[in-house]
Protein backbone atom coordinates (compact mmCIF):
# COMPACT_ATOMS: atom_id res chain seq x y z
CA UNK A 1 0.00 0.00 0.00
CA UNK A 2 1.50 3.34 -0.97
CA UNK A 3 1.92 6.14 1.55
CA UNK A 4 -1.05 8.14 0.30
CA UNK A 5 -3.44 5.19 0.68
CA UNK A 6 -2.06 4.39 4.12
CA UNK A 7 -2.55 7.98 5.28
CA UNK A 8 -6.13 8.06 4.00
CA UNK A 9 -6.90 5.17 6.38
CA UNK A 10 -4.92 6.46 9.36
CA UNK A 11 -7.31 7.92 11.95
CA UNK A 12 -4.60 9.78 13.88
CA UNK A 13 -3.26 11.48 10.75
CA UNK A 14 -6.74 12.44 9.53
CA UNK A 15 -7.64 13.90 12.93
CA UNK A 16 -4.41 15.90 13.18
CA UNK A 17 -4.86 17.13 9.63
CA UNK A 18 -7.81 19.26 10.78
CA UNK A 19 -5.24 21.58 12.41
CA UNK A 20 -4.11 24.06 9.77
CA UNK A 21 -0.50 24.12 10.95
CA UNK A 22 -0.33 20.32 10.80
CA UNK A 23 -1.92 20.38 7.31
CA UNK A 24 0.78 22.78 6.10
CA UNK A 25 3.51 20.60 7.61
CA UNK A 26 2.01 17.55 5.88
CA UNK A 27 1.95 19.43 2.56
CA UNK A 28 5.58 20.49 2.95
CA UNK A 29 6.58 16.93 3.87
CA UNK A 30 5.53 15.77 0.40
CA UNK A 31 7.24 18.53 -1.59
CA UNK A 32 10.61 17.55 -3.09
CA UNK A 33 10.77 14.40 -0.97
CA UNK A 34 10.95 10.71 -1.75
CA UNK A 35 9.83 8.13 0.80
CA UNK A 36 10.68 4.43 0.81
CA UNK A 37 9.27 1.41 2.64
CA UNK A 38 10.77 -1.97 3.58
CA UNK A 39 9.72 -3.47 0.23
CA UNK A 40 11.83 -0.77 -1.50
CA UNK A 41 8.69 0.85 -2.95
CA UNK A 42 8.90 4.61 -3.33
CA UNK A 43 6.41 7.41 -2.93
CA UNK A 44 6.81 10.95 -4.19
CA UNK A 45 4.53 13.50 -5.75
CA UNK A 46 4.49 16.90 -7.37
CA UNK A 47 3.78 20.04 -5.36
CA UNK A 48 0.36 20.25 -7.01
CA UNK A 49 -0.49 16.65 -6.20
CA UNK A 50 0.70 17.17 -2.63
CA UNK A 51 -1.77 20.03 -2.31
CA UNK A 52 -4.51 17.83 -3.69
CA UNK A 53 -3.76 15.03 -1.23
CA UNK A 54 -3.91 17.35 1.78
CA UNK A 55 -7.00 19.22 0.56
CA UNK A 56 -8.90 15.99 -0.14
CA UNK A 57 -7.99 14.42 3.20
CA UNK A 58 -8.92 17.56 5.14
CA UNK A 59 -12.34 17.64 3.44
CA UNK A 60 -12.78 21.35 4.22
CA UNK A 61 -13.73 22.52 0.74
CA UNK A 62 -10.15 23.34 -0.25
CA UNK A 63 -8.29 22.39 -3.40
CA UNK A 64 -4.63 21.98 -4.30
CA UNK A 65 -4.23 25.69 -5.08
CA UNK A 66 -4.76 26.57 -1.43
CA UNK A 67 -1.46 24.84 -0.69
CA UNK A 68 0.40 24.99 -4.00
CA UNK A 69 0.29 28.78 -4.25
CA UNK A 70 1.22 29.19 -0.58
CA UNK A 71 -1.77 31.39 0.30
CA UNK A 72 -3.02 28.94 2.92
CA UNK A 73 0.41 28.63 4.50
CA UNK A 74 0.83 32.41 4.65
CA UNK A 75 -2.65 32.82 6.11
CA UNK A 76 -2.05 30.07 8.66
CA UNK A 77 1.32 31.34 9.75
CA UNK A 78 4.62 29.76 8.76
CA UNK A 79 5.78 29.73 12.37
CA UNK A 80 3.26 26.99 13.19
CA UNK A 81 4.50 24.55 10.53
CA UNK A 82 7.82 23.51 12.17
CA UNK A 83 5.96 22.53 15.34
CA UNK A 84 4.30 19.68 13.46
CA UNK A 85 7.08 18.37 11.20
CA UNK A 86 8.34 15.77 13.66
CA UNK A 87 4.83 14.44 14.26
CA UNK A 88 4.20 14.13 10.54
CA UNK A 89 7.41 12.11 10.11
CA UNK A 90 6.61 10.01 13.19
CA UNK A 91 3.32 8.95 11.58
CA UNK A 92 5.00 8.13 8.27
CA UNK A 93 7.57 6.03 10.13
CA UNK A 94 4.83 4.20 12.05
CA UNK A 95 3.21 3.36 8.70
CA UNK A 96 6.53 1.95 7.46
CA UNK A 97 7.70 4.90 5.34
CA UNK A 98 10.91 6.88 5.79
CA UNK A 99 12.83 9.41 3.75
CA UNK A 100 14.98 8.00 0.95
CA UNK A 101 18.69 8.22 1.81
CA UNK A 102 21.83 8.38 -0.32
CA UNK A 103 22.59 4.77 0.69
CA UNK A 104 19.13 3.75 -0.55
CA UNK A 105 19.83 5.44 -3.87
CA UNK A 106 23.15 3.60 -4.23
CA UNK A 107 21.58 0.24 -3.38
CA UNK A 108 18.61 0.76 -5.69
CA UNK A 109 20.85 1.97 -8.52
CA UNK A 110 22.87 -1.27 -8.31
CA UNK A 111 19.70 -3.41 -8.22
CA UNK A 112 18.28 -1.56 -11.21
CA UNK A 113 21.55 -1.94 -13.12
CA UNK A 114 21.44 -5.72 -12.63
CA UNK A 115 17.83 -5.88 -13.82
CA UNK A 116 18.70 -3.82 -16.88
CA UNK A 117 21.62 -6.14 -17.73
CA UNK A 118 19.29 -9.16 -17.49
CA UNK A 119 16.70 -7.55 -19.74
CA UNK A 120 19.27 -6.45 -22.34
CA UNK A 121 20.31 -10.11 -22.66
CA UNK A 122 16.81 -10.97 -23.91
CA UNK A 123 16.12 -11.17 -27.65
CA UNK A 124 15.04 -7.93 -29.27
CA UNK A 125 11.39 -7.54 -30.15
CA UNK A 126 9.14 -4.93 -31.75
CA UNK A 127 8.93 -1.55 -30.10
CA UNK A 128 5.82 -1.66 -27.88
CA UNK A 129 3.04 0.85 -28.48
CA UNK A 130 3.49 2.48 -25.06
CA UNK A 131 7.12 3.29 -25.88
CA UNK A 132 6.31 4.43 -29.43
CA UNK A 133 4.09 7.05 -27.81
CA UNK A 134 6.92 8.21 -25.50
CA UNK A 135 9.46 8.14 -28.30
CA UNK A 136 7.21 10.30 -30.44
CA UNK A 137 7.79 13.22 -28.07
CA UNK A 138 11.58 13.03 -28.21
CA UNK A 139 13.48 14.84 -30.93
CA UNK A 140 16.77 13.30 -31.97
CA UNK A 141 16.06 10.02 -30.17
CA UNK A 142 18.87 8.14 -31.99
CA UNK A 143 21.61 10.55 -30.94
CA UNK A 144 20.11 11.43 -27.56
CA UNK A 145 20.22 7.84 -26.31
CA UNK A 146 23.29 6.52 -28.11
CA UNK A 147 25.54 6.53 -25.02
CA UNK A 148 26.46 3.88 -22.46
CA UNK A 149 24.86 5.68 -19.52
CA UNK A 150 22.04 3.72 -17.80
CA UNK A 151 19.26 6.10 -18.86
CA UNK A 152 20.22 5.73 -22.54
CA UNK A 153 20.35 1.95 -22.14
CA UNK A 154 16.87 1.97 -20.55
CA UNK A 155 15.50 3.84 -23.57
CA UNK A 156 17.13 1.42 -26.00
CA UNK A 157 15.81 -1.56 -24.00
CA UNK A 158 12.31 -0.08 -24.16
CA UNK A 159 12.69 0.53 -27.90
CA UNK A 160 13.87 -3.06 -28.37
CA UNK A 161 10.87 -4.48 -26.47
CA UNK A 162 13.07 -5.92 -23.72
CA UNK A 163 11.39 -4.20 -20.76
CA UNK A 164 7.81 -3.62 -19.73
CA UNK A 165 6.28 -0.20 -19.15
CA UNK A 166 6.45 -0.81 -15.38
CA UNK A 167 10.12 -1.76 -15.60
CA UNK A 168 10.80 1.35 -17.70
CA UNK A 169 9.40 3.59 -14.96
CA UNK A 170 11.11 1.59 -12.21
CA UNK A 171 14.51 1.77 -13.92
CA UNK A 172 14.13 5.40 -14.92
CA UNK A 173 13.36 6.41 -11.33
CA UNK A 174 16.31 4.46 -9.89
CA UNK A 175 18.82 5.99 -12.29
CA UNK A 176 18.10 9.60 -11.35
CA UNK A 177 20.15 10.07 -8.19
CA UNK A 178 21.67 12.82 -6.11
CA UNK A 179 25.25 13.94 -6.73
CA UNK A 180 26.47 12.36 -3.49
CA UNK A 181 25.11 8.95 -4.53
CA UNK A 182 26.72 9.34 -7.96
CA UNK A 183 30.08 10.09 -6.30
CA UNK A 184 29.82 6.88 -4.27
CA UNK A 185 28.98 4.82 -7.37
CA UNK A 186 31.99 6.27 -9.21
CA UNK A 187 34.30 5.52 -6.25
CA UNK A 188 32.97 1.96 -6.10
CA UNK A 189 33.56 1.51 -9.83
CA UNK A 190 29.90 0.82 -10.57
CA UNK A 191 29.84 3.67 -13.10
CA UNK A 192 32.74 5.33 -14.89
CA UNK A 193 31.71 8.91 -14.27
CA UNK A 194 28.83 10.88 -12.84
CA UNK A 195 25.63 10.61 -14.83
C-alpha positions in Angstrom: 0.0 0.0 0.0 1.5 3.3 -1.0 1.9 6.1 1.5 -1.0 8.1 0.3 -3.4 5.2 0.7 -2.1 4.4 4.1 -2.5 8.0 5.3 -6.1 8.1 4.0 -6.9 5.2 6.4 -4.9 6.5 9.4 -7.3 7.9 11.9 -4.6 9.8 13.9 -3.3 11.5 10.7 -6.7 12.4 9.5 -7.6 13.9 12.9 -4.4 15.9 13.2 -4.9 17.1 9.6 -7.8 19.3 10.8 -5.2 21.6 12.4 -4.1 24.1 9.8 -0.5 24.1 10.9 -0.3 20.3 10.8 -1.9 20.4 7.3 0.8 22.8 6.1 3.5 20.6 7.6 2.0 17.6 5.9 2.0 19.4 2.6 5.6 20.5 2.9 6.6 16.9 3.9 5.5 15.8 0.4 7.2 18.5 -1.6 10.6 17.5 -3.1 10.8 14.4 -1.0 10.9 10.7 -1.8 9.8 8.1 0.8 10.7 4.4 0.8 9.3 1.4 2.6 10.8 -2.0 3.6 9.7 -3.5 0.2 11.8 -0.8 -1.5 8.7 0.8 -2.9 8.9 4.6 -3.3 6.4 7.4 -2.9 6.8 11.0 -4.2 4.5 13.5 -5.8 4.5 16.9 -7.4 3.8 20.0 -5.4 0.4 20.3 -7.0 -0.5 16.7 -6.2 0.7 17.2 -2.6 -1.8 20.0 -2.3 -4.5 17.8 -3.7 -3.8 15.0 -1.2 -3.9 17.4 1.8 -7.0 19.2 0.6 -8.9 16.0 -0.1 -8.0 14.4 3.2 -8.9 17.6 5.1 -12.3 17.6 3.4 -12.8 21.4 4.2 -13.7 22.5 0.7 -10.1 23.3 -0.3 -8.3 22.4 -3.4 -4.6 22.0 -4.3 -4.2 25.7 -5.1 -4.8 26.6 -1.4 -1.5 24.8 -0.7 0.4 25.0 -4.0 0.3 28.8 -4.2 1.2 29.2 -0.6 -1.8 31.4 0.3 -3.0 28.9 2.9 0.4 28.6 4.5 0.8 32.4 4.6 -2.6 32.8 6.1 -2.0 30.1 8.7 1.3 31.3 9.8 4.6 29.8 8.8 5.8 29.7 12.4 3.3 27.0 13.2 4.5 24.6 10.5 7.8 23.5 12.2 6.0 22.5 15.3 4.3 19.7 13.5 7.1 18.4 11.2 8.3 15.8 13.7 4.8 14.4 14.3 4.2 14.1 10.5 7.4 12.1 10.1 6.6 10.0 13.2 3.3 9.0 11.6 5.0 8.1 8.3 7.6 6.0 10.1 4.8 4.2 12.0 3.2 3.4 8.7 6.5 2.0 7.5 7.7 4.9 5.3 10.9 6.9 5.8 12.8 9.4 3.8 15.0 8.0 0.9 18.7 8.2 1.8 21.8 8.4 -0.3 22.6 4.8 0.7 19.1 3.7 -0.5 19.8 5.4 -3.9 23.1 3.6 -4.2 21.6 0.2 -3.4 18.6 0.8 -5.7 20.9 2.0 -8.5 22.9 -1.3 -8.3 19.7 -3.4 -8.2 18.3 -1.6 -11.2 21.5 -1.9 -13.1 21.4 -5.7 -12.6 17.8 -5.9 -13.8 18.7 -3.8 -16.9 21.6 -6.1 -17.7 19.3 -9.2 -17.5 16.7 -7.6 -19.7 19.3 -6.4 -22.3 20.3 -10.1 -22.7 16.8 -11.0 -23.9 16.1 -11.2 -27.7 15.0 -7.9 -29.3 11.4 -7.5 -30.2 9.1 -4.9 -31.7 8.9 -1.6 -30.1 5.8 -1.7 -27.9 3.0 0.9 -28.5 3.5 2.5 -25.1 7.1 3.3 -25.9 6.3 4.4 -29.4 4.1 7.1 -27.8 6.9 8.2 -25.5 9.5 8.1 -28.3 7.2 10.3 -30.4 7.8 13.2 -28.1 11.6 13.0 -28.2 13.5 14.8 -30.9 16.8 13.3 -32.0 16.1 10.0 -30.2 18.9 8.1 -32.0 21.6 10.5 -30.9 20.1 11.4 -27.6 20.2 7.8 -26.3 23.3 6.5 -28.1 25.5 6.5 -25.0 26.5 3.9 -22.5 24.9 5.7 -19.5 22.0 3.7 -17.8 19.3 6.1 -18.9 20.2 5.7 -22.5 20.3 2.0 -22.1 16.9 2.0 -20.5 15.5 3.8 -23.6 17.1 1.4 -26.0 15.8 -1.6 -24.0 12.3 -0.1 -24.2 12.7 0.5 -27.9 13.9 -3.1 -28.4 10.9 -4.5 -26.5 13.1 -5.9 -23.7 11.4 -4.2 -20.8 7.8 -3.6 -19.7 6.3 -0.2 -19.2 6.4 -0.8 -15.4 10.1 -1.8 -15.6 10.8 1.3 -17.7 9.4 3.6 -15.0 11.1 1.6 -12.2 14.5 1.8 -13.9 14.1 5.4 -14.9 13.4 6.4 -11.3 16.3 4.5 -9.9 18.8 6.0 -12.3 18.1 9.6 -11.3 20.2 10.1 -8.2 21.7 12.8 -6.1 25.2 13.9 -6.7 26.5 12.4 -3.5 25.1 9.0 -4.5 26.7 9.3 -8.0 30.1 10.1 -6.3 29.8 6.9 -4.3 29.0 4.8 -7.4 32.0 6.3 -9.2 34.3 5.5 -6.3 33.0 2.0 -6.1 33.6 1.5 -9.8 29.9 0.8 -10.6 29.8 3.7 -13.1 32.7 5.3 -14.9 31.7 8.9 -14.3 28.8 10.9 -12.8 25.6 10.6 -14.8 
